[in-house]
Structures are given as C-alpha cells and as structure tokens.
Amino acid sequence: MRNKMFKNSKIIVTIFMASGLLLGSNVCTVSAAEIISNAKTEIYTELGTETEVGLEENLEQYVDTNIDANVDISTEIELETEIRTEEDINEKVEWDLDLGLEDLVTIEEKASMEYIEETEESTQEKEVNLKEKIVTIKGTKFVTDTFHGVKALYRTGGNDGTNATYSCAAFVKRYYSQVYNVNVYNLLAGCTPISSKGTIRKVSSPKEGDIVATTSGSGNHWAIVKNVNNNGTVTLIEQNWKWQQGGKTVARVNRRVKASACKIYRLKK
C-alpha cells in the first residue's frame, strides 16, 4: 500500500514538474496535458495493459522520457538568464540616464552661475578699472577704453580735432546719443553744450556721465566723467588725447584732472 502511494505521489510530482517546465518555458511546444494524454494513449495501445501497476510504471517512464525530449533545460536557463540580464541592463540604463540628467542639470546650473559671476566680474572690472596707463595705438578704430558700452576710438597719426569719428567732441556726442538718447552739439571753445532734449547746464560739482571741458591750447578739449575721485580729481574717458612717442602713436587712458580746473556740464531733462 505504501509503495503504491509512493508511486502515485511520484507520478503526480513528475506531472507537476513537467507542467511547470512546459508552461514556464517559451521554447516548449507540447503542453503537460498533451504529454499525459499521449502517455495514456500510447500505454493502452502499445503496451496493451490497463492494470493500475502497469499504467503507473509506464506513465512515469513515459513522462520522464517526454520531459527530456520536449524540454531543453539548458535553453530555458539560458533564456531566463538572458531575460534577467536584459532587465538588469534596462534598469541600469534608466538609472544611468537619470544620473546623467541630474549631472547635466548640475553642470548647466554651475556653468550658468559661473557665466553670471564671470559677466558681473567682467562688467565690474570694466566699470571700476580706473588705473591710468599709456597705450600704443595700432591701426584705425582702435578701442582704448569703453564706458557704459560706448567705445573710445583712436587712430594713428596727428590731431583729429575736427574729425567726425575720432575727435574729442565726437565721443561726447556718441556717448550722449547711446546712453541718454539725445543729440548734443555746440561743442565749441567757450560755449555751453546744447542738447536736443532737456537742458545742459553748468554745475559746480561733477557726477558720473557729466560733460567736461578742459583747456587745451587755444580751445576746449571735451570728455566724459568716468569717475569722481576722493582727492578732488575726476577720471575721464575721452578721444584724441594722443601724441607721438618713439615713432609710435600713444594715448593716455583714465587720465585724471582736477575738477576745479574743469568746466562741468550736466543734462537735466
């Protein structure tokens, strides 16, 4: 009786194993139900037995044989490994992409902040660079200085007192046109400048952006106040303050003059 129960259990376990392998594998084309059905048919027809013992023994043998024949275990393991590997790769790729995006955002934010800081520092340097220096002029439209985005232009050679681009008055006109959107004229010796909008008046104390007139020979030299210094001087940005030295044309940048020795003019809208 125990042997019979053991054989029945073994057959059931074998059938369940066959069912699990067959149903779980994509490479199987024969189901467990088909194997069992075929087993019964072949056992009855070929072996010609209907006894319980014969059925149990031959069914067990048949199922074992057909499991080996129809289920490639190595293929199933290989397939499962491939699936798991693909899942792992996908998961890793997703993780890498997320990490990459985070890094990219961090890099972009960092680069943006560096650019802002760099721009601010660069602007600040341009605005507060008040050190006097002498530069050599090279060619035409040579930029010696910039203030509020307006360039001081020079060219090699002698005095450009009446030139529409390089004269001292030309810079004052260009500065007021770009910064204040007004036209300035009457920049002549002993005259008060006139503007197309508002009124230009002479003032006693200088401010940044004021027009400065200094005495130069028999006439006036015109410039813009770049900075008011603590020692009673003003730093100028100007054009046509140049001379010949060592066979070269040179100019002074950030020239300082005493405010008391200048005439200061301011636009009042």
C-alpha positions in Angstrom: 0.0 0.0 0.0 2.8 2.4 0.9 4.7 1.5 -2.3 1.5 2.2 -4.3 1.0 5.6 -2.6 4.7 6.5 -3.1 4.4 5.7 -6.8 1.2 7.7 -7.2 2.9 10.7 -5.4 5.9 10.4 -7.6 3.8 10.3 -10.7 1.9 13.4 -9.6 5.1 15.3 -8.7 6.6 14.3 -12.0 3.5 15.6 -13.9 3.5 18.9 -11.9 7.2 19.3 -12.7 6.5 18.7 -16.3 3.6 21.1 -16.3 5.7 23.8 -14.6 8.6 23.5 -17.0 6.4 23.3 -20.1 4.2 26.2 -19.1 7.1 28.4 -17.9 9.3 27.9 -21.0 8.9 29.8 -24.2 10.7 27.0 -26.1 8.2 24.2 -25.4 5.6 23.4 -28.0 4.0 20.5 -26.1 1.9 21.1 -23.0 1.8 18.9 -19.9 -1.8 17.9 -20.7 -0.8 16.7 -24.1 2.1 14.7 -22.7 -0.2 12.9 -20.2 -2.9 12.3 -22.8 -0.4 10.9 -25.2 1.1 8.8 -22.4 -2.2 7.1 -21.7 -3.0 6.6 -25.4 0.4 5.0 -26.1 0.4 2.9 -22.9 -3.0 1.5 -23.7 -2.4 0.9 -27.4 1.3 -0.1 -27.5 1.7 -1.9 -24.2 -1.8 -3.3 -24.1 -2.2 -3.0 -20.3 -4.9 -1.5 -18.3 -3.6 -2.6 -14.9 -3.0 0.1 -12.3 0.5 -1.0 -11.7 1.4 -1.1 -15.4 -0.2 2.3 -16.0 1.7 3.9 -13.1 5.0 2.5 -14.1 4.7 3.2 -17.8 3.1 6.6 -17.3 6.0 7.6 -15.0 8.6 6.3 -17.6 6.7 8.0 -20.5 6.5 11.4 -18.7 10.2 11.3 -17.8 11.1 10.5 -21.4 9.0 13.1 -22.9 10.1 15.8 -20.5 13.7 15.1 -21.6 12.6 15.1 -25.2 10.4 18.2 -25.2 12.0 20.5 -22.5 15.5 21.8 -23.1 16.5 22.7 -19.6 19.8 24.4 -20.6 17.8 26.5 -23.2 15.3 27.5 -20.5 18.1 28.6 -18.1 19.9 30.4 -20.8 16.7 32.2 -21.8 15.9 33.1 -18.2 19.4 34.4 -17.8 19.1 36.5 -21.0 15.8 37.9 -19.8 17.2 38.8 -16.4 20.3 40.3 -18.0 18.1 42.4 -20.3 16.1 43.6 -17.4 19.2 44.4 -15.4 20.6 46.3 -18.4 17.4 48.3 -18.9 17.3 49.1 -15.2 20.9 50.2 -15.2 20.5 52.3 -18.4 17.4 54.0 -16.9 19.5 54.7 -13.7 22.4 55.9 -15.7 20.2 58.2 -17.8 18.6 59.6 -14.6 22.0 60.2 -13.1 23.2 61.7 -16.4 20.3 64.1 -16.4 21.0 65.1 -12.8 24.7 65.6 -13.6 23.7 67.6 -16.8 21.4 69.9 -14.8 24.1 70.4 -12.2 26.7 71.1 -14.8 24.3 73.5 -16.6 23.4 75.3 -13.4 27.0 75.5 -12.4 28.1 76.8 -15.8 25.2 79.3 -15.8 26.2 80.6 -12.3 29.9 80.8 -13.4 28.8 82.7 -16.5 26.8 85.2 -14.5 29.6 85.6 -12.0 32.1 86.0 -14.8 29.9 88.6 -16.5 29.4 90.5 -13.4 33.1 90.5 -12.5 33.9 91.4 -16.1 31.4 94.3 -16.1 32.6 95.4 -12.7 36.2 95.3 -13.8 35.4 97.5 -16.8 33.4 99.9 -14.7 36.0 100.3 -11.9 39.2 100.0 -13.9 40.5 103.5 -13.2 44.2 102.9 -13.4 46.0 105.4 -15.6 48.1 103.9 -18.4 49.6 104.7 -21.7 48.7 102.5 -24.7 50.1 102.3 -28.2 47.5 102.9 -31.0 47.5 100.3 -33.7 45.6 101.0 -36.9 42.2 102.6 -37.2 39.2 102.4 -34.9 41.5 101.2 -32.1 39.5 100.9 -28.9 41.4 102.3 -25.9 38.5 102.3 -23.4 34.8 101.5 -23.0 32.3 103.1 -20.7 28.6 102.2 -20.5 29.1 100.3 -23.7 30.4 103.3 -25.6 33.9 102.9 -27.1 36.7 105.5 -27.2 38.2 105.2 -30.7 41.6 106.2 -31.8 43.7 106.0 -35.0 47.4 106.5 -35.6 48.7 109.9 -36.7 48.3 113.5 -35.7 45.5 115.6 -34.1 41.9 114.7 -35.0 40.3 117.8 -33.6 37.7 118.2 -36.2 37.1 114.5 -37.2 33.5 113.2 -37.0 34.7 109.9 -35.6 37.9 110.4 -33.8 37.7 113.9 -32.3 37.1 114.6 -28.6 33.6 116.1 -29.4 32.7 113.0 -31.5 33.0 110.8 -28.4 30.8 113.1 -26.3 28.1 113.2 -29.0 28.2 109.4 -29.4 28.1 108.8 -25.6 25.0 111.0 -25.1 23.3 109.5 -28.1 23.7 105.9 -27.0 23.3 106.4 -23.2 20.8 109.3 -23.0 19.2 109.1 -26.5 19.8 112.8 -27.1 21.8 114.7 -29.6 24.5 117.1 -28.3 26.0 119.9 -30.3 27.7 123.4 -29.8 30.8 121.7 -28.5 33.0 124.8 -29.3 35.6 126.8 -27.3 34.0 128.9 -24.7 30.4 127.5 -25.4 27.9 125.7 -23.4 26.8 122.4 -25.0 23.2 122.2 -26.2 21.0 119.0 -26.3 18.0 118.1 -28.5 16.0 117.1 -25.4 16.2 118.8 -22.0 18.8 121.4 -21.0 22.5 121.2 -20.4 23.7 123.4 -17.6 27.0 124.2 -16.0 27.3 122.7 -12.5 29.9 123.1 -9.7 30.3 119.5 -8.6 30.9 116.7 -11.0 28.9 113.4 -11.4 29.5 110.3 -13.5 28.4 111.0 -17.0 28.8 114.7 -16.9 30.4 116.6 -19.8 33.9 118.0 -19.1 35.6 120.8 -20.8 39.3 121.4 -20.2 41.5 124.0 -21.7 43.7 122.6 -24.4 45.8 125.2 -26.2 43.5 127.9 -27.6 40.4 125.8 -27.4 38.5 123.3 -25.3 39.0 119.6 -25.0 35.8 117.6 -24.4 35.4 114.5 -22.3 33.1 112.5 -20.1 33.4 112.0 -16.3 34.1 108.3 -15.8 34.6 108.5 -12.0 34.7 111.2 -9.3 37.7 110.5 -7.0 38.1 111.3 -3.3 41.1 113.6 -3.9 39.2 116.2 -5.8 40.0 114.8 -9.2 37.9 113.2 -11.9 38.8 110.3 -14.1 38.0 110.9 -17.8 37.1 108.8 -20.8 38.0 110.7 -24.0 39.2 110.6 -27.6 42.0 112.4 -29.3 44.3 112.7 -26.3 47.3 111.3 -28.0 50.9 112.2 -29.1 53.9 110.7 -31.0 56.5 108.8 -28.9 59.3 106.7 -30.2 57.9 106.7 -33.7 54.5 105.4 -32.5 51.2 107.0 -31.7 50.3 106.7 -28.0 47.4 107.8 -25.8 46.6 108.1 -22.1 43.7 106.1 -20.7 41.9 107.0 -17.5 43.5 110.4 -17.4 42.9 112.3 -14.1 42.4 116.0 -13.9 41.4 118.4 -11.0 37.7 119.0 -11.0 38.3 122.6 -10.0 40.3 123.2 -13.2 37.4 122.0 -15.4 34.0 123.2 -16.6 31.4 120.6 -15.8 28.1 120.4 -17.7 25.1 118.2 -16.9 22.0 117.2 -18.8 18.7 118.0 -17.0 15.6 116.5 -18.6 
